[in-house]
């Protein structure tokens, strides 16, 4: 496939953009995002083009899209210019950003470490300054983890607030459309455009600031200390900290609820295609689909009841516009090419924090406010469902009131 010499592919030293599904589209000449460029994760449809979904077999067995995903149309109508499709892990089913077929995008903030996934190319493109912002998707942490690893801002919105029509699903009960930017003002501008198309909410004033004690205790050595100046800065803007225990059951127990429900949804969504097409998955992805195929209906039913109880717990904690502060992930980005068992350990430890917002259907915003030896580490804010704008405004206030 030939591409113009002036395309983003000729200016991409990070392998952030797809060669096999490349497409660029101009935006409207007027609108709130005129002059801005963005990348679109390659699980979102562009009319007349095949969506790769990080899998050569998916690309091969699916026809070109009939129409654009609404997210793309909204951004183009607002004046932004799409410069290309960004890499994703296979079927968006991982957290490191390593794709066995198309390679691993470089993490500009820590080149010897992974960029995070599954929205790997989108995070790499933003962190490397190739685009102003980028669209990703977040099911189990696929925007939040890359934002933390690459030292940029990233938002997972309230589940269901932004249309996922024209987006390849992974686990629909958890799937969301999120986005990245290098500064919170632009993150908010993009949000204003996307939320306007789905019903904007009044921001409101933050209520209590909750310090998620068990989430901070879940971090690797040194991360808690590295995040404390950022936590103090957030407290200086949003108010005094009130320590809370998020999960009385323990966060690993909540991860198990998430795992069963996610795997059950994934197999329900893609099991038929996997059985029929027998795709060639990479070493990280194949065992996950195998595990997903073994989840039973009684297991899903039991964990569905547990999720209701978890949501009730989170709703009570986040009532009255409360905001929770917690580490985005337990550590900085892992090194590239770790053995599979170590990758599994990183994934499971990370998902014990990332599953909180997923189980609750909650918005979460990761802010690049700290570093540890090896790279950036994100500090997150979580709010009640529908309070996305409150988080975007809070991040802007924190940035303007601090030097972080």
HELIX and SHEET records of a PDB file:
HELIX    1   1 UNK A    8  UNK A   11  5                                   4    
HELIX    2   2 UNK A   56  UNK A   61  1                                   6    
HELIX    3   3 UNK A   70  UNK A   77  1                                   8    
HELIX    4   4 UNK A   90  UNK A   92  5                                   3    
HELIX    5   5 UNK A  120  UNK A  127  1                                   8    
HELIX    6   6 UNK A  144  UNK A  150  1                                   7    
HELIX    7   7 UNK A  184  UNK A  196  1                                  13    
HELIX    8   8 UNK A  213  UNK A  217  1                                   5    
HELIX    9   9 UNK A  223  UNK A  238  1                                  16    
HELIX   10  10 UNK A  251  UNK A  277  1                                  27    
HELIX   11  11 UNK A  283  UNK A  292  1                                  10    
HELIX   12  12 UNK A  297  UNK A  317  1                                  21    
HELIX   13  13 UNK A  340  UNK A  360  1                                  21    
HELIX   14  14 UNK A  388  UNK A  401  1                                  14    
SHEET    1   A10 UNK A  81  UNK A  86  0                                        
SHEET    2   A10 UNK A  37  UNK A  41  1                                        
SHEET    3   A10 UNK A 133  UNK A 138  1                                        
SHEET    4   A10 UNK A 176  UNK A 181 -1                                        
SHEET    5   A10 UNK A 153  UNK A 156 -1                                        
SHEET    6   A10 UNK A 363  UNK A 372 -1                                        
SHEET    7   A10 UNK A 375  UNK A 383 -1                                        
SHEET    8   A10 UNK A 323  UNK A 327 -1                                        
SHEET    9   A10 UNK A 209  UNK A 212  1                                        
SHEET   10   A10 UNK A 241  UNK A 244  1                                        
END                                                                             
